[in-house]
Amino acid sequence: YQYLSRYKRKEDLDHFLFIPERTEGTEKECLKLLLEYCGRHNPSWTELSNFTHFLNFQLSKCEKSVFCSPAVGEDFQGF
């Protein structure tokens, strides 16, 4: 939710890191955002679950990647 809500507001994600202890939004807002970005019309709970697990996995990998680190500077901005 933290990434998707910032992405929707067109915020810079290059310097954002997920903080598990941070609570943002309501359950209703989270579900609405997941439905919007899931890519399926009327998805099942299983499809939403798969989407969130895949997105979480990809974002975790991205946060750990040296190519996506703010330390690489302007060379890979937005990568």
Buried (B, 14 or more C-beta within 10 A) or exposed (E): BBBBBBEEEEEEBEEBEEEEEEEEBEEEEBEEBBBEEBEEEEBEEEEBEBBBEEBEEEBEEBEEEEEBBEEBEEEBEEE
